[in-house]
C-alpha cells in the first residue's frame, strides 16, 4: 500500500485557527 503525502506551504506566522482548520480538513484526504 502506498502512502499519499501533502505539503501545505505558506507563511503561518502567526498560525491562526483558520490555518489549523485548513490543515485538519486537508489531512483527512491524505495518509
CHARMM internal coordinates of N, CA and C (Angstrom, degrees):
IC EDIT
DIST 1 N 1 CA 1.4449
DIST 1 CA 1 C 1.5308
ANGL 1 N 1 CA 1 C 108.28
DIST 1 C 2 N 1.2891
ANGL 1 CA 1 C 2 N 117.00
DIHE 1 N 1 CA 1 C 2 N 129.34
DIST 2 N 2 CA 1.4633
ANGL 1 C 2 N 2 CA 120.34
DIHE 1 CA 1 C 2 N 2 CA 178.28
DIST 2 CA 2 C 1.5263
ANGL 2 N 2 CA 2 C 109.82
DIHE 1 C 2 N 2 CA 2 C -92.01
DIST 2 C 3 N 1.3041
ANGL 2 CA 2 C 3 N 115.06
DIHE 2 N 2 CA 2 C 3 N 152.69
DIST 3 N 3 CA 1.4560
ANGL 2 C 3 N 3 CA 119.54
DIHE 2 CA 2 C 3 N 3 CA 177.91
DIST 3 CA 3 C 1.5173
ANGL 3 N 3 CA 3 C 109.39
DIHE 2 C 3 N 3 CA 3 C -104.15
DIST 3 C 4 N 1.2912
ANGL 3 CA 3 C 4 N 115.24
DIHE 3 N 3 CA 3 C 4 N 151.63
DIST 4 N 4 CA 1.4532
ANGL 3 C 4 N 4 CA 121.94
DIHE 3 CA 3 C 4 N 4 CA 177.61
DIST 4 CA 4 C 1.5171
ANGL 4 N 4 CA 4 C 107.84
DIHE 3 C 4 N 4 CA 4 C -112.22
DIST 4 C 5 N 1.3123
ANGL 4 CA 4 C 5 N 116.14
DIHE 4 N 4 CA 4 C 5 N 130.87
DIST 5 N 5 CA 1.4574
ANGL 4 C 5 N 5 CA 120.94
DIHE 4 CA 4 C 5 N 5 CA -179.28
DIST 5 CA 5 C 1.5128
ANGL 5 N 5 CA 5 C 109.61
DIHE 4 C 5 N 5 CA 5 C -117.47
DIST 5 C 6 N 1.3108
ANGL 5 CA 5 C 6 N 115.13
DIHE 5 N 5 CA 5 C 6 N 151.62
DIST 6 N 6 CA 1.4584
ANGL 5 C 6 N 6 CA 120.92
DIHE 5 CA 5 C 6 N 6 CA 178.44
DIST 6 CA 6 C 1.5169
ANGL 6 N 6 CA 6 C 109.29
DIHE 5 C 6 N 6 CA 6 C -124.82
DIST 6 C 7 N 1.3132
ANGL 6 CA 6 C 7 N 115.51
DIHE 6 N 6 CA 6 C 7 N 144.98
DIST 7 N 7 CA 1.4545
ANGL 6 C 7 N 7 CA 121.99
DIHE 6 CA 6 C 7 N 7 CA 174.11
DIST 7 CA 7 C 1.5195
ANGL 7 N 7 CA 7 C 106.45
DIHE 6 C 7 N 7 CA 7 C -116.67
DIST 7 C 8 N 1.3079
ANGL 7 CA 7 C 8 N 115.58
DIHE 7 N 7 CA 7 C 8 N 127.49
DIST 8 N 8 CA 1.4599
ANGL 7 C 8 N 8 CA 120.01
DIHE 7 CA 7 C 8 N 8 CA -179.74
DIST 8 CA 8 C 1.5277
ANGL 8 N 8 CA 8 C 107.52
DIHE 7 C 8 N 8 CA 8 C -113.89
DIST 8 C 9 N 1.3302
ANGL 8 CA 8 C 9 N 116.42
DIHE 8 N 8 CA 8 C 9 N 92.62
DIST 9 N 9 CA 1.4636
ANGL 8 C 9 N 9 CA 118.79
DIHE 8 CA 8 C 9 N 9 CA -178.76
DIST 9 CA 9 C 1.5272
ANGL 9 N 9 CA 9 C 111.16
DIHE 8 C 9 N 9 CA 9 C -77.10
DIST 9 C 10 N 1.2793
ANGL 9 CA 9 C 10 N 115.73
DIHE 9 N 9 CA 9 C 10 N 154.05
DIST 10 N 10 CA 1.4497
ANGL 9 C 10 N 10 CA 118.82
DIHE 9 CA 9 C 10 N 10 CA 176.09
DIST 10 CA 10 C 1.5104
ANGL 10 N 10 CA 10 C 111.67
DIHE 9 C 10 N 10 CA 10 C 162.33
DIST 10 C 11 N 1.2957
ANGL 10 CA 10 C 11 N 114.31
DIHE 10 N 10 CA 10 C 11 N 174.01
DIST 11 N 11 CA 1.4549
ANGL 10 C 11 N 11 CA 121.40
DIHE 10 CA 10 C 11 N 11 CA 175.74
DIST 11 CA 11 C 1.5208
ANGL 11 N 11 CA 11 C 106.87
DIHE 10 C 11 N 11 CA 11 C -103.58
DIST 11 C 12 N 1.3019
ANGL 11 CA 11 C 12 N 116.07
DIHE 11 N 11 CA 11 C 12 N 102.07
DIST 12 N 12 CA 1.4620
ANGL 11 C 12 N 12 CA 121.17
DIHE 11 CA 11 C 12 N 12 CA -174.76
DIST 12 CA 12 C 1.5224
ANGL 12 N 12 CA 12 C 110.62
DIHE 11 C 12 N 12 CA 12 C -106.52
DIST 12 C 13 N 1.3207
ANGL 12 CA 12 C 13 N 116.11
DIHE 12 N 12 CA 12 C 13 N 48.35
DIST 13 N 13 CA 1.4561
ANGL 12 C 13 N 13 CA 120.26
DIHE 12 CA 12 C 13 N 13 CA -178.70
DIST 13 CA 13 C 1.5125
ANGL 13 N 13 CA 13 C 109.18
DIHE 12 C 13 N 13 CA 13 C -129.29
DIST 13 C 14 N 1.2905
ANGL 13 CA 13 C 14 N 118.60
DIHE 13 N 13 CA 13 C 14 N 99.23
DIST 14 N 14 CA 1.4655
ANGL 13 C 14 N 14 CA 127.58
DIHE 13 CA 13 C 14 N 14 CA 4.97
DIST 14 CA 14 C 1.5208
ANGL 14 N 14 CA 14 C 110.58
DIHE 13 C 14 N 14 CA 14 C -87.54
DIST 14 C 15 N 1.3227
ANGL 14 CA 14 C 15 N 116.06
DIHE 14 N 14 CA 14 C 15 N 151.65
DIST 15 N 15 CA 1.4660
ANGL 14 C 15 N 15 CA 120.29
DIHE 14 CA 14 C 15 N 15 CA 176.45
DIST 15 CA 15 C 1.5269
ANGL 15 N 15 CA 15 C 108.28
DIHE 14 C 15 N 15 CA 15 C -73.17
DIST 15 C 16 N 1.3192
ANGL 15 CA 15 C 16 N 115.92
DIHE 15 N 15 CA 15 C 16 N 140.13
DIST 16 N 16 CA 1.4632
ANGL 15 C 16 N 16 CA 120.40
DIHE 15 CA 15 C 16 N 16 CA -178.85
DIST 16 CA 16 C 1.5225
ANGL 16 N 16 CA 16 C 109.69
DIHE 15 C 16 N 16 CA 16 C -117.88
DIST 16 C 17 N 1.3252
ANGL 16 CA 16 C 17 N 115.96
DIHE 16 N 16 CA 16 C 17 N 169.82
DIST 17 N 17 CA 1.4651
ANGL 16 C 17 N 17 CA 120.07
DIHE 16 CA 16 C 17 N 17 CA 177.08
DIST 17 CA 17 C 1.5248
ANGL 17 N 17 CA 17 C 110.96
DIHE 16 C 17 N 17 CA 17 C -62.26
DIST 17 C 18 N 1.3213
ANGL 17 CA 17 C 18 N 117.81
DIHE 17 N 17 CA 17 C 18 N -29.04
DIST 18 N 18 CA 1.4625
ANGL 17 C 18 N 18 CA 121.20
DIHE 17 CA 17 C 18 N 18 CA 176.05
DIST 18 CA 18 C 1.5185
ANGL 18 N 18 CA 18 C 111.57
DIHE 17 C 18 N 18 CA 18 C -64.68
DIST 18 C 19 N 1.3420
ANGL 18 CA 18 C 19 N 116.52
DIHE 18 N 18 CA 18 C 19 N -42.18
DIST 19 N 19 CA 1.4651
ANGL 18 C 19 N 19 CA 120.49
DIHE 18 CA 18 C 19 N 19 CA 176.39
DIST 19 CA 19 C 1.5261
ANGL 19 N 19 CA 19 C 110.27
DIHE 18 C 19 N 19 CA 19 C -61.76
DIST 19 C 20 N 1.3262
ANGL 19 CA 19 C 20 N 115.98
DIHE 19 N 19 CA 19 C 20 N -46.49
DIST 20 N 20 CA 1.4674
ANGL 19 C 20 N 20 CA 120.69
DIHE 19 CA 19 C 20 N 20 CA -178.71
DIST 20 CA 20 C 1.5214
ANGL 20 N 20 CA 20 C 110.46
DIHE 19 C 20 N 20 CA 20 C -61.77
DIST 20 C 21 N 1.3273
ANGL 20 CA 20 C 21 N 117.32
DIHE 20 N 20 CA 20 C 21 N -39.71
DIST 21 N 21 CA 1.4642
ANGL 20 C 21 N 21 CA 121.27
DIHE 20 CA 20 C 21 N 21 CA 179.31
DIST 21 CA 21 C 1.5272
ANGL 21 N 21 CA 21 C 111.09
DIHE 20 C 21 N 21 CA 21 C -63.28
DIST 21 C 22 N 1.3165
ANGL 21 CA 21 C 22 N 117.33
DIHE 21 N 21 CA 21 C 22 N -45.04
DIST 22 N 22 CA 1.4649
ANGL 21 C 22 N 22 CA 120.93
DIHE 21 CA 21 C 22 N 22 CA 179.23
DIST 22 CA 22 C 1.5224
ANGL 22 N 22 CA 22 C 110.64
DIHE 21 C 22 N 22 CA 22 C -63.09
DIST 22 C 23 N 1.3258
ANGL 22 CA 22 C 23 N 117.12
DIHE 22 N 22 CA 22 C 23 N -42.94
DIST 23 N 23 CA 1.4628
ANGL 22 C 23 N 23 CA 121.15
DIHE 22 CA 22 C 23 N 23 CA 179.43
DIST 23 CA 23 C 1.5231
ANGL 23 N 23 CA 23 C 110.49
DIHE 22 C 23 N 23 CA 23 C -64.13
DIST 23 C 24 N 1.3336
ANGL 23 CA 23 C 24 N 117.64
DIHE 23 N 23 CA 23 C 24 N -44.43
DIST 24 N 24 CA 1.4735
ANGL 23 C 24 N 24 CA 121.01
DIHE 23 CA 23 C 24 N 24 CA 179.48
DIST 24 CA 24 C 1.5259
ANGL 24 N 24 CA 24 C 111.58
DIHE 23 C 24 N 24 CA 24 C -62.39
DIST 24 C 25 N 1.3322
ANGL 24 CA 24 C 25 N 117.00
DIHE 24 N 24 CA 24 C 25 N -44.74
DIST 25 N 25 CA 1.4692
ANGL 24 C 25 N 25 CA 119.47
DIHE 24 CA 24 C 25 N 25 CA -179.39
DIST 25 CA 25 C 1.5202
ANGL 25 N 25 CA 25 C 111.44
DIHE 24 C 25 N 25 CA 25 C -68.18
DIST 25 C 26 N 1.3252
ANGL 25 CA 25 C 26 N 116.96
DIHE 25 N 25 CA 25 C 26 N -35.95
DIST 26 N 26 CA 1.4650
ANGL 25 C 26 N 26 CA 120.33
DIHE 25 CA 25 C 26 N 26 CA 178.26
DIST 26 CA 26 C 1.5198
ANGL 26 N 26 CA 26 C 111.47
DIHE 25 C 26 N 26 CA 26 C -70.37
DIST 26 C 27 N 1.3161
ANGL 26 CA 26 C 27 N 117.49
DIHE 26 N 26 CA 26 C 27 N -35.98
DIST 27 N 27 CA 1.4663
ANGL 26 C 27 N 27 CA 121.73
DIHE 26 CA 26 C 27 N 27 CA -177.58
DIST 27 CA 27 C 1.5203
ANGL 27 N 27 CA 27 C 111.60
DIHE 26 C 27 N 27 CA 27 C -62.95
DIST 27 C 28 N 1.3153
ANGL 27 CA 27 C 28 N 118.15
DIHE 27 N 27 CA 27 C 28 N -27.45
DIST 28 N 28 CA 1.4676
ANGL 27 C 28 N 28 CA 121.24
DIHE 27 CA 27 C 28 N 28 CA 178.58
DIST 28 CA 28 C 1.5266
ANGL 28 N 28 CA 28 C 111.76
DIHE 27 C 28 N 28 CA 28 C -64.62
DIST 28 C 29 N 1.3087
ANGL 28 CA 28 C 29 N 117.62
DIHE 28 N 28 CA 28 C 29 N -22.89
DIST 29 N 29 CA 1.4678
ANGL 28 C 29 N 29 CA 121.43
DIHE 28 CA 28 C 29 N 29 CA -177.37
DIST 29 CA 29 C 1.5249
ANGL 29 N 29 CA 29 C 113.36
DIHE 28 C 29 N 29 CA 29 C -89.63
DIST 29 C 30 N 1.3298
ANGL 29 CA 29 C 30 N 116.95
DIHE 29 N 29 CA 29 C 30 N -10.49
DIST 30 N 30 CA 1.4605
ANGL 29 C 30 N 30 CA 121.52
DIHE 29 CA 29 C 30 N 30 CA -175.46
DIST 30 CA 30 C 1.5173
ANGL 30 N 30 CA 30 C 110.16
DIHE 29 C 30 N 30 CA 30 C -125.58
DIST 30 C 31 N 1.3355
ANGL 30 CA 30 C 31 N 115.59
DIHE 30 N 30 CA 30 C 31 N 161.66
DIST 31 N 31 CA 1.4659
ANGL 30 C 31 N 31 CA 121.32
DIHE 30 CA 30 C 31 N 31 CA 178.87
DIST 31 CA 31 C 1.5134
ANGL 31 N 31 CA 31 C 110.68
DIHE 30 C 31 N 31 CA 31 C -81.61
END
COOR INIT
IC SEED 1 N 1 CA 1 C
IC BUILD
